[in-house]
Amino acid sequence: MLEHCETEYAKEKASELTIYTQKESIEAGLKQSYEYKQLLQSGIYFPNDHLLNLSRELKLLGIPGAVLTGEQFVQLRRLAESTEKIFRWFDRERKTAYAGLAKLIENTHYDKAVISKIDEIVDDQGQVKDNASNELRNIRANLYRKRNELRRIFDRIVSKLNKQGYLAEIEESFMNGRRVVAAFAEQKRMVKGILHGESDTRRTVFIEPEETIGLNNEVFSLENDERKEVYRILRELTKDISKYEPLLSAWHTIIGEYDFIRGKAKLAMDMKGEYPSLNDGSHVQLVDAYHPLLFLYNKRLNKVTIPVTITLDEANRILLISGPNAGGKTVTMKTVGLLQMMVQAGLLVPVNPSSEFGIFKQLMIHIGDTQSLEFELSTYSSHLLNMKYFMENANGRTLFFIDELGSGSDPNLGGAFAEVILEELARKHAYGIVTTHYLNLKIMANKTPGIINGAMAFDEKNLLPLYKLIVGKPGSSYTFSIAERIGLDKDLIQRARALVDEQHFQLDKLLNRAEQDIHDLQKRERELQILLKENERLKSEMQQVLDKEKHHQQIETLKQQNKITEERIAYLKDMERKLKQILIEWKKEEDKNKVIKQMQALLFKKDEQRVVNKMQKKIDSKFEQVGGEIKEGDKVMMKRNHQVGKVMELRGKRAVVQIGMLPMQVELKDLIVVKEKEKDS
C-alpha cells in the first residue's frame, strides 16, 4: 500500500497502520476504501491529483515573525485550489452516493479569502507583483529606467574598448552584482575604473568602467530597496495568512487522507479486496479467503492461490490444525490473522463478500522460534513464557494464533503442557487457531467443548500437499509418506516404523485412511454436483419447451374462440338483415299468414333444430344418462346443445368442461352426467 501513497502524510500513516476496536471507526475506514475503489473501477475523476507536502510551510505559519517566500505562497495557493475542487466535486448527489468520502470534509469549510489574499501579492511564478505596494511600484519603475540607462552607456563603452582591442572574447560579465568589462590583463591600465577581479588563468581582468560607477551604485541601491520592500510585503502577507493556519492544516490533512484512502483502494484492486460484513462481537466467518501477500506473489507468477474457508463461533471457538509439514497449516493460520488485522485497520480484504468479521480487543500471536541468548531463554522457555501471558490475559474478545503448540520439548511432556494450555484458553472463551503434530491434542479436540479439529489435505497417492483445509477431522503428519516422497532409503523408513509404538502407528494410519476417504468423497461430491447442474440445465430446457407448447396451445384456443365469436357476430348481423326484410314484407304482403310462417322458420331455426335432433340421436346411441352429483373427471352432456365433454375442474356453481381442444365454463344446472353404452357382443 505504501507504494501507492504519494504524500508524506499518507506514507507515514500507511507505515504505522492503526488497528481499531470500535465498529464505527472500522466501518468508516472500510466504507471509504470501498467508495474510492468504486471511483477507480468506474473511471470517475476525483480531484486530489495536486498532492503537496507542506508540513514545513504550515509550521512556519504558526511561528510568530516567520516569513514565507513567494514560491511557498504559490504552494499554499495550490493547496487552497485543490481543496476548492474537492468541495465543488461533492454536490448533493455525490454526498449521498459517497457518504464515507464526504464525511472527511464535514467538520471544515472552504474560504476563498486565502487565494484572494495571495493573488493580490504574488503571481503564478512566486514573484511579488509590482502593485503589491506603491513603494515597490516606484522602486521598480526607477530601477527599470536606471538599468536601461546603464545598458546604453555600457554598450557604448564596450564598443569603444573593443575597437581599441582592449577586451577579451567574453567582453563583459557581472561580479559582485555589478556590471564589468573583461579586458586583457596587459591592457588593464588602459581601462579606467575599479578592478573587481581576474580569471583563473590571470589572462583576463574584470573592470567596472569609471563612467558607470555612479549608475551601478544607484542600481545596487534600488535593488537593495526592492529586496527590503519585498521582504516587508511577504512578512505582512505571512502574518495575514497565518490567521488561516488551522484551516490550511485541516485542508492539508484532508488532502493527505484522500491520498491514503486512494492507496488503500489501489491495494484492494491489486488483491481483489472486498467489503465484508462486520460483527460487533467475537466472530470469524471467512469464505474463500486468500493470504494477501501469497495472492500477490502468485499473481505475479501467474500461479493459482487456493482459498480457505473457516468459521469460528461460540460453539467452535478454537481450531486445531494438523497435517503434513509444508501442507499449509501456518499459511492458513496467518491468512486468518492478517485478514483480521487488515479489516480492523479499515482495509478491504481478498475474501468472498459474504464473509463476516468480528471485532477483537486483543490479538495474540506466537509464531516461529523466539529463543534469546541475551535473556538466556531457550526455544521452549520463551514458548512457555508467551503461553503464560496468553493464559493470564486472554478473554472472550481475544483472538490468538499459536504455531506448533508445545514444540521444543519432550513430545510426551510438551504434549501434556500443550493440552493444559489449550484447555485453559478454551475455558477463558478465547478464540484462536493452533497448529500441532501432537496426537494427544487431536484426541483432546474431539472431546473438549469449544475446540474443533481441522486437517490440511494431502494426496497420498501422488505424495503432494493439496493446501486445502478440511474442518471436523484431525490430520496425519504423513511422516513416512513424505520420507518416501523425498527419496529416503526404504530400509531406513522401515527401521523408523519399527521404532514407533504400534498403536500410535495404527492411529496415524487410520487418520491417513480417513483423510483419503474424505478426499475421495469430496471428489465424488464434486462429480455429483456437476451431474446435478447438468440435470438442472436439462430440466430448464424441458420446461422452456413445455412453456412454449403451452403458449402455442393458448394461442390456438384464442384463435378458436375468436373464430366462434366472429361467426356469432356474422349470424346476428344476418338475422338482423332478415328481420328487416320480413318487416318490409309484412307491410307489403296482404297474406299475413305467409309472413308469419317465414318469421317462425327464422326465429325457431327449424333447420338448426333438425341438426340438433340428429346430433342428439347420435349421442343417445353412444351414451346413456346417469345423473347424480357432478365430480371432476365425469363425462357430462350439455342440455342445451347435447355436446359431450369431460369435467376438468369445479368452480363453485360452474364446471370447466373440456370439449375437444376447447375448455369451457358451464353452469352445473346445464349439465348431466353420462356414460358410454356397452357395445353388444
Phi and psi in degrees as a GROMACS rama.xvg file:
@    title "Ramachandran Plot"
@    xaxis  label "Phi"
@    yaxis  label "Psi"
@TYPE xy
-56.9182  -38.4789  LEU-2
-69.7288  -17.1848  GLU-3
-88.9052  -8.04745  HIS-4
-93.8155  145.063  CYS-5
-116.211  -31.2324  GLU-6
-86.697  153.867  THR-7
-62.4828  -36.4131  GLU-8
-58.5264  -50.3505  TYR-9
-67.0958  -39.6281  ALA-10
-63.4778  -42.1242  LYS-11
-65.6592  -39.9828  GLU-12
-69.244  -36.4428  LYS-13
-68.605  -33.2632  ALA-14
-72.0172  -25.8241  SER-15
-125.854  60.641  GLU-16
-58.1949  136.503  LEU-17
-94.4154  130.259  THR-18
-96.2632  115.736  ILE-19
-90.5015  154.089  TYR-20
-119.407  0.547045  THR-21
-99.9335  131.511  GLN-22
-58.9001  -39.1493  LYS-23
-61.4406  -42.8537  GLU-24
-67.4543  -41.3494  SER-25
-66.0971  -45.8749  ILE-26
-58.9505  -41.9995  GLU-27
-61.3144  -46.3591  ALA-28
-63.1527  -43.6909  GLY-29
-64.9576  -41.8374  LEU-30
-65.5308  -43.134  LYS-31
-63.0067  -43.1394  GLN-32
-62.2168  -43.1223  SER-33
-66.544  -41.3507  TYR-34
-66.1429  -41.5823  GLU-35
-68.3234  -34.2223  TYR-36
-62.1215  -39.6145  LYS-37
-61.7903  -40.4772  GLN-38
-61.4514  -45.4748  LEU-39
-64.6137  -42.6951  LEU-40
-68.0575  -32.8027  GLN-41
-86.1965  -9.22202  SER-42
72.469  25.1515  GLY-43
-85.6262  130.076  ILE-44
-74.674  131.372  TYR-45
-119.385  127.985  PHE-46
-78.1911  63.9396  PRO-47
-126.805  41.2184  ASN-48
-85.8404  -18.9267  ASP-49
-88.7052  87.1457  HIS-50
-96.2612  119.043  LEU-51
-123.199  144.047  LEU-52
-109.43  95.019  ASN-53
-115.809  27.6989  LEU-54
-59.0651  -42.7348  SER-55
-64.5198  -45.8197  ARG-56
-62.3228  -40.6644  GLU-57
-69.7528  -33.3254  LEU-58
-65.6706  -41.5037  LYS-59
-62.6033  -36.1814  LEU-60
-61.6645  -30.2729  LEU-61
-85.4294  -2.39553  GLY-62
-99.9499  120.306  ILE-63
-60.5525  134.657  PRO-64
87.2997  -8.54527  GLY-65
-71.6703  151.739  ALA-66
-128.45  125.087  VAL-67
-90.2041  148.597  LEU-68
-80.1779  168.538  THR-69
-61.4805  -39.3425  GLY-70
-63.3676  -36.7924  GLU-71
-68.3236  -34.3865  GLN-72
-68.3586  -33.2208  PHE-73
-61.969  -40.6559  VAL-74
-64.0374  -41.4644  GLN-75
-64.0379  -36.2824  LEU-76
-63.9808  -40.7122  ARG-77
-64.0648  -36.2739  ARG-78
-61.0028  -46.5998  LEU-79
-64.8678  -38.0874  ALA-80
-65.9153  -43.0445  GLU-81
-63.0952  -41.5789  SER-82
-63.5972  -40.4802  THR-83
-60.7976  -41.4776  GLU-84
-63.5697  -39.4783  LYS-85
-65.1647  -45.1111  ILE-86
-63.1915  -38.2835  PHE-87
-70.5073  -32.1622  ARG-88
-64.356  -36.6536  TRP-89
-81.8225  78.8481  PHE-90
-78.0213  -175.329  ASP-91
-60.6083  -42.378  ARG-92
-67.2255  -42.6031  GLU-93
-71.808  -30.3498  ARG-94
-62.7865  -32.1051  LYS-95
-79.8743  -44.5424  THR-96
-69.8254  -33.6104  ALA-97
-124.001  59.9848  TYR-98
-62.6465  -34.7694  ALA-99
-64.5168  -43.633  GLY-100
-70.7053  -37.6667  LEU-101
-66.772  -24.8531  ALA-102
-61.6195  -26.5338  LYS-103
-64.7904  -27.1148  LEU-104
-103.8  9.8701  ILE-105
-64.468  -39.477  GLU-106
-97.333  18.5211  ASN-107
-138.017  -178.176  THR-108
-148.876  165.764  HIS-109
-101.884  137.666  TYR-110
-126.212  114.612  ASP-111
-72.883  -8.23456  LYS-112
-64.1933  -29.1348  ALA-113
-61.7025  -51.186  VAL-114
-64.6073  -41.0359  ILE-115
-60.2516  -45.3382  SER-116
-67.6216  -39.5212  LYS-117
-68.6853  -41.8131  ILE-118
-63.3094  -27.1189  ASP-119
-66.4828  -28.3355  GLU-120
-109.23  -41.713  ILE-121
-118.127  141.323  VAL-122
-90.3786  -176.248  ASP-123
-63.6844  -23.6378  ASP-124
-91.2295  -0.464861  GLN-125
88.599  9.08612  GLY-126
-89.195  140.013  GLN-127
-70.7072  130.067  VAL-128
-69.3181  152.959  LYS-129
-60.383  -36.7154  ASP-130
-88.2945  16.253  ASN-131
-63.7542  -28.59  ALA-132
-157.313  156.26  SER-133
-63.3307  -39.109  ASN-134
-60.8956  -44.8275  GLU-135
-66.2583  -37.9432  LEU-136
-60.7312  -45.2789  ARG-137
-65.9457  -42.8663  ASN-138
-60.8104  -46.4058  ILE-139
-70.0271  -32.2042  ARG-140
-64.6814  -46.2521  ALA-141
-64.0094  -40.0751  ASN-142
-63.8311  -39.4737  LEU-143
-61.9141  -46.0016  TYR-144
-64.1938  -45.6499  ARG-145
-65.2867  -38.8437  LYS-146
-66.265  -38.3849  ARG-147
-64.5719  -43.136  ASN-148
-63.6173  -42.2686  GLU-149
-63.7148  -40.2181  LEU-150
-63.979  -41.4353  ARG-151
-63.1188  -46.5326  ARG-152
-64.4031  -43.6219  ILE-153
-65.0313  -40.2389  PHE-154
-61.6527  -37.9928  ASP-155
-65.9025  -41.6672  ARG-156
-65.5045  -44.2224  ILE-157
-60.7348  -43.5266  VAL-158
-61.7498  -41.9806  SER-159
-65.5389  -49.3983  LYS-160
-67.3153  -30.3325  LEU-161
-67.8677  -41.2633  ASN-162
-63.7409  -32.7898  LYS-163
-78.5311  -8.73521  GLN-164
78.9354  22.8581  GLY-165
-90.2353  -18.7675  TYR-166
-95.8557  145.774  LEU-167
-77.4091  -177.984  ALA-168
-63.4927  -37.3124  GLU-169
-75.3182  -17.2777  ILE-170
63.3093  -52.3789  GLU-171
-145.309  163.199  GLU-172
-164.455  -175.249  SER-173
-122.034  135.865  PHE-174
-140.24  133.17  MET-175
55.8258  30.5066  ASN-176
79.0988  9.46552  GLY-177
-122.257  147.937  ARG-178
-80.8527  127.684  ARG-179
-133.396  161.286  VAL-180
-100.828  150.756  VAL-181
-102.497  103.88  ALA-182
-107.136  155.346  ALA-183
-64.0748  143.361  PHE-184
-58.3078  -37.9889  ALA-185
-72.3756  -13.0665  GLU-186
-105.528  9.89122  GLN-187
-63.1642  -27.4651  LYS-188
-78.0767  -14.0023  ARG-189
-84.4705  -15.3581  MET-190
-106.07  117.171  VAL-191
-80.6011  132.876  LYS-192
156.213  -164.233  GLY-193
-102.792  128.126  ILE-194
-80.882  121.767  LEU-195
-102.23  -17.6783  HIS-196
163.893  -175.923  GLY-197
-142.248  164.131  GLU-198
-74.6724  170.502  SER-199
-63.0892  -31.9973  ASP-200
-83.4837  -9.35385  THR-201
64.0837  17.8234  ARG-202
-90.2884  -17.3603  ARG-203
-126.47  137.866  THR-204
-119.16  153.319  VAL-205
-113.878  117.743  PHE-206
-124.386  134.05  ILE-207
-87.6823  115.342  GLU-208
-58.7105  146.527  PRO-209
-59.5117  -37.8043  GLU-210
-67.2562  -23.703  GLU-211
-101.873  0.0189717  THR-212
-60.1718  -44.4549  ILE-213
-63.6534  -46.3008  GLY-214
-65.2273  -40.5251  LEU-215
-59.8456  -38.7107  ASN-216
-63.0301  -42.7202  ASN-217
-65.0472  -44.3604  GLU-218
-62.1279  -44.474  VAL-219
-59.9469  -40.3695  PHE-220
-66.5282  -43.3855  SER-221
-65.7592  -38.2803  LEU-222
-63.6956  -37.9919  GLU-223
-65.0038  -42.1236  ASN-224
-62.0385  -39.4633  ASP-225
-62.8188  -45.5216  GLU-226
-60.0176  -42.5593  ARG-227
-63.5195  -42.709  LYS-228
-68.5654  -40.5815  GLU-229
-62.0112  -43.1568  VAL-230
-61.3506  -42.4353  TYR-231
-63.132  -43.328  ARG-232
-64.0933  -44.447  ILE-233
-65.8829  -34.4714  LEU-234
-64.761  -42.0345  ARG-235
-66.2748  -40.5006  GLU-236
-65.3881  -41.1673  LEU-237
-59.6923  -43.6613  THR-238
-62.8003  -40.3076  LYS-239
-68.3556  -45.1371  ASP-240
-73.5342  -24.3423  ILE-241
-60.6936  -21.6649  SER-242
-63.6244  -25.4892  LYS-243
-97.2181  10.6452  TYR-244
-56.3764  -45.8983  GLU-245
-59.3853  -39.6176  PRO-246
-68.5656  -43.5891  LEU-247
-63.8467  -38.8453  LEU-248
-64.1772  -39.412  SER-249
-63.8171  -41.8034  ALA-250
-62.4226  -42.7687  TRP-251
-62.0715  -39.5084  HIS-252
-65.7558  -41.0757  THR-253
-62.2044  -44.9116  ILE-254
-59.5814  -43.6598  ILE-255
-64.2544  -39.6958  GLY-256
-63.8958  -43.0119  GLU-257
-65.7838  -34.0748  TYR-258
-65.7506  -41.0956  ASP-259
-64.1723  -43.4236  PHE-260
-65.7335  -39.3621  ILE-261
-61.927  -39.3452  ARG-262
-60.5162  -42.104  GLY-263
-64.7532  -40.0719  LYS-264
-67.6886  -40.0315  ALA-265
-66.924  -38.4779  LYS-266
-61.576  -42.2439  LEU-267
-61.1961  -38.7387  ALA-268
-68.3568  -35.8422  MET-269
-62.0758  -42.2159  ASP-270
-107.382  14.7743  MET-271
56.0136  48.2738  LYS-272
-71.2916  142.201  GLY-273
-122.564  167.611  GLU-274
-98.8839  99.7238  TYR-275
-82.0635  171.693  PRO-276
-76.3772  154.289  SER-277
-123.296  130.254  LEU-278
-114.662  131.361  ASN-279
-72.0335  -12.9454  ASP-280
-97.8809  -166.334  GLY-281
-87.0394  115.8  SER-282
-166.543  141.225  HIS-283
-137.046  119.73  VAL-284
-139.908  92.5581  GLN-285
-101.017  128.158  LEU-286
-118.095  121.923  VAL-287
50.2933  56.227  ASP-288
-92.2694  139.714  ALA-289
-114.019  144.939  TYR-290
-69.8514  117.28  HIS-291
-59.4304  -41.9774  PRO-292
-70.2511  -40.4794  LEU-293
-65.6946  -37.8341  LEU-294
-61.9281  -46.2565  PHE-295
-65.4397  -39.6029  LEU-296
-64.1813  -48.4653  TYR-297
-66.6081  -30.6012  ASN-298
-63.6989  -40.7276  LYS-299
-65.8435  -30.8582  ARG-300
-95.3307  4.80221  LEU-301
56.9051  38.8857  ASN-302
-106.369  155.181  LYS-303
-85.4764  135.603  VAL-304
-105.767  130.208  THR-305
-89.4559  124.496  ILE-306
-79.2124  167.65  PRO-307
-126.724  145.75  VAL-308
-122.131  120.713  THR-309
-138.801  141.158  ILE-310
-130.222  125.914  THR-311
-119.913  118.882  LEU-312
-135.746  -170.499  ASP-313
-60.1865  -35.6544  GLU-314
-74.4854  -39.648  ALA-315
-126.708  86.4728  ASN-316
-85.2205  -31.0371  ARG-317
-119.928  127.991  ILE-318
-106.289  122.783  LEU-319
-102.097  111.061  LEU-320
-100.314  125.28  ILE-321
-123.625  176.261  SER-322
138.05  -175.272  GLY-323
-70.3295  157.023  PRO-324
-65.7591  149.033  ASN-325
60.6463  24.3632  ALA-326
-98.8846  -6.81157  GLY-327
108.38  12.4457  GLY-328
-62.7559  -52.2547  LYS-329
-66.9947  -38.9571  THR-330
-61.9232  -41.6541  VAL-331
-60.9854  -44.9308  THR-332
-63.8461  -44.3742  MET-333
-65.7921  -32.451  LYS-334
-59.1479  -47.9739  THR-335
-63.641  -46.6612  VAL-336
-64.3847  -45.1394  GLY-337
-66.5248  -42.8093  LEU-338
-65.2331  -36.8574  LEU-339
-63.4144  -43.5311  GLN-340
-67.1254  -38.2689  MET-341
-63.0494  -44.874  MET-342
-62.6273  -44.3402  VAL-343
-72.3476  -7.76415  GLN-344
-98.716  3.38137  ALA-345
84.2525  21.9304  GLY-346
-100.4  140.528  LEU-347
-70.9845  147.275  LEU-348
-127.506  151.56  VAL-349
-77.2915  80.1742  PRO-350
-138.664  167.9  VAL-351
-67.8081  136.722  ASN-352
-56.6629  -18.7113  PRO-353
-75.9612  -5.8892  SER-354
-64.4405  152.297  SER-355
-133.264  125.412  GLU-356
-107.312  137.438  PHE-357
-87.4841  -176.403  GLY-358
-122.564  121.33  ILE-359
-109.72  139.628  PHE-360
-81.3891  -25.4248  LYS-361
-132.56  136.374  GLN-362
-119.838  116.86  LEU-363
-113.546  127.54  MET-364
-130.701  129.349  ILE-365
-133.17  99.2072  HIS-366
-133.886  131.383  ILE-367
91.1363  178.22  GLY-368
-84.2048  121.382  ASP-369
-115.381  31.3204  THR-370
-69.7246  154.435  GLN-371
-143.436  120.16  SER-372
-71.4229  -34.7838  LEU-373
-60.6383  -41.9448  GLU-374
-103.808  13.8352  PHE-375
54.9772  46.4996  GLU-376
-110.925  127.059  LEU-377
-79.1091  173.392  SER-378
-57.9464  -47.6689  THR-379
-71.6471  -35.2661  TYR-380
-62.1257  -46.7117  SER-381
-66.1537  -34.9602  SER-382
-61.0292  -48.1994  HIS-383
-65.5095  -35.5252  LEU-384
-62.5031  -42.6322  LEU-385
-66.9196  -39.5651  ASN-386
-64.6598  -34.7767  MET-387
-60.715  -44.6163  LYS-388
-63.5937  -43.3198  TYR-389
-58.0475  -49.6043  PHE-390
-67.2337  -34.4401  MET-391
-74.9082  -29.674  GLU-392
-112.122  -11.4495  ASN-393
-68.3372  147.866  ALA-394
-151.908  -169.059  ASN-395
-68.4431  -10.756  GLY-396
-110.109  25.3802  ARG-397
-106.757  137.014  THR-398
-119.468  117.582  LEU-399
-119.081  156.767  PHE-400
-137.148  120.818  PHE-401
-126.117  120.723  ILE-402
-95.768  124.888  ASP-403
56.7121  62.9231  GLU-404
-58.9341  128.731  LEU-405
85.7728  0.72142  GLY-406
-72.046  161.242  SER-407
94.3868  2.78682  GLY-408
-138.233  179.098  SER-409
-55.3358  130.022  ASP-410
-53.5584  -40.84  PRO-411
-69.9971  -46.7473  ASN-412
-71.7966  -44.0142  LEU-413
-62.471  -38.1128  GLY-414
-64.2229  -37.4219  GLY-415
-64.967  -45.5625  ALA-416
-63.3388  -40.4455  PHE-417
-59.9238  -38.9645  ALA-418
-64.6392  -42.2685  GLU-419
-64.8514  -43.4383  VAL-420
-60.7249  -45.3199  ILE-421
-65.2754  -40.049  LEU-422
-61.7658  -42.1236  GLU-423
-66.2694  -42.3354  GLU-424
-65.2102  -36.452  LEU-425
-67.0713  -38.456  ALA-426
-65.1323  -31.5733  ARG-427
-79.9584  0.455022  LYS-428
63.346  25.9506  HIS-429
-77.1336  156.491  ALA-430
-106.274  146.049  TYR-431
-179.447  174.599  GLY-432
-129.07  133.743  ILE-433
-129.138  136.355  VAL-434
-107.148  147.035  THR-435
-161.442  161.947  THR-436
-115.059  -3.40416  HIS-437
-71.6107  126.86  TYR-438
-67.0305  -37.9724  LEU-439
-63.8818  -31.6145  ASN-440
-70.4541  -36.089  LEU-441
-63.7401  -41.2522  LYS-442
-67.7361  -41.7128  ILE-443
-62.3144  -40.2522  MET-444
-61.2085  -31.2108  ALA-445
-71.563  -21.7218  ASN-446
-116.565  0.576019  LYS-447
-103.738  121.919  THR-448
-60.2589  137.976  PRO-449
94.1515  -13.5024  GLY-450
-115.29  138.841  ILE-451
-134.121  144.982  ILE-452
-81.4263  153.663  ASN-453
-149.064  151.755  GLY-454
-138.08  145.123  ALA-455
-87.0791  124.974  MET-456
-65.8046  148.554  ALA-457
-142.913  131.872  PHE-458
-89.4442  98.8926  ASP-459
-70.8729  -27.4665  GLU-460
-66.118  -45.6282  LYS-461
-97.1126  -1.21739  ASN-462
54.7853  49.1141  LEU-463
-132.206  137.756  LEU-464
-70.2926  145.263  PRO-465
-102.583  -7.81104  LEU-466
55.9591  31.6983  TYR-467
-119.5  135.492  LYS-468
-89.1248  130.149  LEU-469
-114.096  114.481  ILE-470
-91.3033  136.965  VAL-471
113.643  -17.8148  GLY-472
-129.781  143.636  LYS-473
-74.9412  160.525  PRO-474
-116.233  154.233  GLY-475
-84.3957  153.45  SER-476
-80.2427  -13.6948  SER-477
52.03  39.9408  TYR-478
-58.1731  -49.2021  THR-479
-75.2759  -32.3268  PHE-480
-65.4359  -42.1017  SER-481
-67.5782  -36.1209  ILE-482
-61.6116  -40.6476  ALA-483
-65.5462  -38.4668  GLU-484
-61.6962  -40.8102  ARG-485
-83.9692  0.0612022  ILE-486
87.4882  25.1553  GLY-487
-66.8877  146.261  LEU-488
-55.0329  132.199  ASP-489
-62.9636  -34.7424  LYS-490
-63.6785  -39.2638  ASP-491
-64.9192  -39.376  LEU-492
-64.3927  -42.7291  ILE-493
-63.8358  -40.4303  GLN-494
-62.9622  -39.6503  ARG-495
-65.2643  -40.6247  ALA-496
-62.4539  -37.6543  ARG-497
-65.4477  -26.8138  ALA-498
-81.8435  -16.1407  LEU-499
-82.1341  141.783  VAL-500
-56.7997  131.243  ASP-501
-59.4318  -41.6568  GLU-502
-65.4783  -40.5794  GLN-503
-62.576  -43.318  HIS-504
-64.9427  -42.4844  PHE-505
-63.6401  -40.0403  GLN-506
-65.6403  -40.6346  LEU-507
-64.8893  -39.0684  ASP-508
-64.5544  -37.9674  LYS-509
-62.6181  -41.6731  LEU-510
-62.6633  -42.0497  LEU-511
-56.7422  -49.5775  ASN-512
-64.0069  -43.0576  ARG-513
-61.6218  -41.3361  ALA-514
-66.7414  -40.8508  GLU-515
-66.8736  -36.7043  GLN-516
-61.9802  -42.6767  ASP-517
-61.9194  -42.5677  ILE-518
-59.974  -43.7658  HIS-519
-65.7991  -40.5555  ASP-520
-63.0364  -40.9049  LEU-521
-64.3039  -37.7108  GLN-522
-63.676  -45.3531  LYS-523
-64.1143  -37.2312  ARG-524
-63.3944  -40.9816  GLU-525
-63.467  -40.9676  ARG-526
-64.3084  -39.9926  GLU-527
-64.1846  -39.0657  LEU-528
-62.7751  -38.7969  GLN-529
-62.6644  -43.5861  ILE-530
-64.6075  -40.057  LEU-531
-63.5178  -40.9601  LEU-532
-64.3154  -39.7637  LYS-533
-64.843  -39.2551  GLU-534
-63.5124  -42.1303  ASN-535
-62.7531  -38.8909  GLU-536
-64.0943  -45.4845  ARG-537
-64.2799  -39.4233  LEU-538
-61.6218  -41.8041  LYS-539
-64.1272  -42.0016  SER-540
-64.6018  -41.5224  GLU-541
-62.8886  -40.5882  MET-542
-63.2592  -38.1192  GLN-543
-63.8255  -40.928  GLN-544
-63.6888  -44.5619  VAL-545
-62.6214  -43.9484  LEU-546
-61.0386  -39.9798  ASP-547
-64.3469  -42.6003  LYS-548
-65.917  -41.5703  GLU-549
-62.3145  -41.8311  LYS-550
-62.6439  -40.2839  HIS-551
-62.4853  -43.2876  HIS-552
-63.7158  -39.0592  GLN-553
-63.1728  -39.8513  GLN-554
-64.2295  -42.2513  ILE-555
-62.4995  -41.0771  GLU-556
-60.6351  -45.1254  THR-557
-62.4007  -39.3666  LEU-558
-61.3325  -44.0002  LYS-559
-63.3205  -42.9865  GLN-560
-63.7623  -41.3203  GLN-561
-64.3218  -36.8759  ASN-562
-64.1663  -44.3045  LYS-563
-61.658  -43.4111  ILE-564
-61.6239  -43.0003  THR-565
-63.1282  -40.8251  GLU-566
-64.1134  -39.0459  GLU-567
-66.1458  -41.5151  ARG-568
-63.1048  -43.6519  ILE-569
-61.4404  -39.9613  ALA-570
-62.5039  -44.9153  TYR-571
-64.0858  -39.8743  LEU-572
-64.278  -40.1143  LYS-573
-65.5864  -40.1266  ASP-574
-61.964  -42.2028  MET-575
-62.5589  -42.958  GLU-576
-62.1678  -42.7054  ARG-577
-67.0473  -39.1979  LYS-578
-64.0709  -40.1698  LEU-579
-62.0063  -39.8531  LYS-580
-65.2456  -41.3697  GLN-581
-63.6652  -39.0079  ILE-582
-61.6067  -39.4049  LEU-583
-66.2835  -43.1879  ILE-584
-62.379  -37.1948  GLU-585
-59.7791  -39.9248  TRP-586
-70.6608  -34.6408  LYS-587
-85.2909  -42.8584  LYS-588
-74.8716  132.743  GLU-589
-80.9453  -33.5333  GLU-590
-82.9598  93.2871  ASP-591
-68.8772  -27.6118  LYS-592
-62.0264  -37.1666  ASN-593
-61.5315  -42.1547  LYS-594
-67.5262  -38.1005  VAL-595
-63.1886  -40.5254  ILE-596
-62.0823  -41.3634  LYS-597
-60.914  -40.7627  GLN-598
-66.2416  -40.9257  MET-599
-63.1947  -42.3118  GLN-600
-60.8633  -38.0393  ALA-601
-73.7745  -46.9157  LEU-602
-73.5419  -37.7204  LEU-603
-95.9847  1.63691  PHE-604
46.9936  63.1832  LYS-605
-61.8502  -35.8345  LYS-606
-66.3947  -42.8015  ASP-607
-67.4335  -34.9658  GLU-608
-63.8715  -36.4989  GLN-609
-64.7797  -38.9711  ARG-610
-63.9741  -42.3599  VAL-611
-63.5831  -42.2379  VAL-612
-63.5191  -37.7166  ASN-613
-65.2918  -40.7914  LYS-614
-65.985  -40.0562  MET-615
-62.8943  -40.5166  GLN-616
-62.95  -40.9372  LYS-617
-63.9311  -41.6468  LYS-618
-68.917  -40.2215  ILE-619
-62.7238  -29.3754  ASP-620
-73.2693  -24.6628  SER-621
-101.678  -31.4581  LYS-622
-123.872  155.163  PHE-623
-127.799  144.63  GLU-624
-73.2723  138.079  GLN-625
-110.383  -43.4111  VAL-626
76.2199  -170.085  GLY-627
92.8742  -174.375  GLY-628
-71.435  137.428  GLU-629
-85.9288  131.957  ILE-630
-127.706  163.379  LYS-631
-62.6673  135.258  GLU-632
96.8975  -14.2118  GLY-633
-68.9753  147.904  ASP-634
-88.0852  133.088  LYS-635
-132.554  156.47  VAL-636
-118.108  137.322  MET-637
-81.3906  126.338  MET-638
-63.2083  -29.7496  LYS-639
-74.0951  -48.7172  ARG-640
-122.247  4.92241  ASN-641
64.7255  21.1928  HIS-642
-78.3803  143.697  GLN-643
-108.615  137.433  VAL-644
-150.89  -175.48  GLY-645
-116.217  136.681  LYS-646
-76.8067  117.544  VAL-647
-94.1251  -31.5557  MET-648
-161.476  142.09  GLU-649
-102.189  130.59  LEU-650
-128.978  82.8874  ARG-651
66.5238  -117.472  GLY-652
-90.622  7.3081  LYS-653
-123.432  160.527  ARG-654
-132.582  142.944  ALA-655
-90.7561  114.902  VAL-656
-111.472  126.721  VAL-657
-89.2692  113.207  GLN-658
-117.122  106.88  ILE-659
67.7422  -122.51  GLY-660
-95.666  -7.88664  MET-661
-103.236  125.453  LEU-662
-85.0465  135.874  PRO-663
-133.136  146.358  MET-664
-95.2821  125.251  GLN-665
-133.159  140.915  VAL-666
-67.7258  143.431  GLU-667
-60.2578  -32.9491  LEU-668
-67.0744  -19.7985  LYS-669
-93.9798  9.37515  ASP-670
-121.728  153.2  LEU-671
-140.475  138.001  ILE-672
-74.4111  134.012  VAL-673
-130.793  166.33  VAL-674
-143.418  156.789  LYS-675
-71.507  139.793  GLU-676
-74.2755  142.405  LYS-677
-71.6748  136.097  GLU-678
-73.6925  143.583  LYS-679
-67.3443  132.616  ASP-680
